[in-house]
Every structure is written in structure tokens, then in C-alpha cells.
């Protein structure tokens, strides 16, 4: 996101990150029991340093990342 404006570039980077790490994110959600997948994705993001091209610098970035994560795991992730 740039200055609070949703950008396709941000969403693509988030989708790439989620796709690349989906099995780890799902394992994080499973290990924590009653945590939703978006929170698990954010938790995993915060514990890794493999996302140099995408920074969550504001609350709006975090909210958008979680929104993209919810959509990704509900629409694109079958496993």
C-alpha cells in the first residue's frame, strides 16, 4: 500500500508470500488451535525474515495483508 491507497503491487507481493509459505502458515494456525488463518499468516510473517520486498509499515498495511490472507486461504488454497 502507498499512503493508505491499495495497490495491486502490494496484493501481488502478499499473495506471493502467502503462496510460498502456505504450508507453514497452516501449521502455525493448527499449532495455535483457535487462531484464524489471517492472524496465523501475520504471526508467521512477524517471525520470519524472508520478506524483504514487502514491509507492513502501518496498521492499514497489516489490515490489508490480513484481508488478502483471508481471501487467499478461502479461495485459492485447496490443501
KAQUI-V552936 format. One line per field, one symbol per residue. ss: DSSP state (@ for helix, = for strand, . for the rest). phi: phi as a letter, one per 40 degrees, with the letter a starting at -180 (. if undefined). burial: # if it has 9 or more other C-alpha atoms within 8 Angstrom, else .. A space follows every 10 residues. Layout:
ss = ???
phi = ???
burial = ???
//
This chain:
ss = .=..=..@@@ @@@@@@@@@@ .@@@@@@@@@ @.....@@@@ @@@@@@@... ........@@ @@@@@@@@@@ @@@@@@...
phi = .bfgbcbcdc cccccccccc bccccccccc ccgcbccccc ccccdccbbb bccbbccacc ccccdccccd cdccbbbcc
burial = #........# #.###.##.. ....##.##. ......#### #####..... #......... ##.####### ###......
//
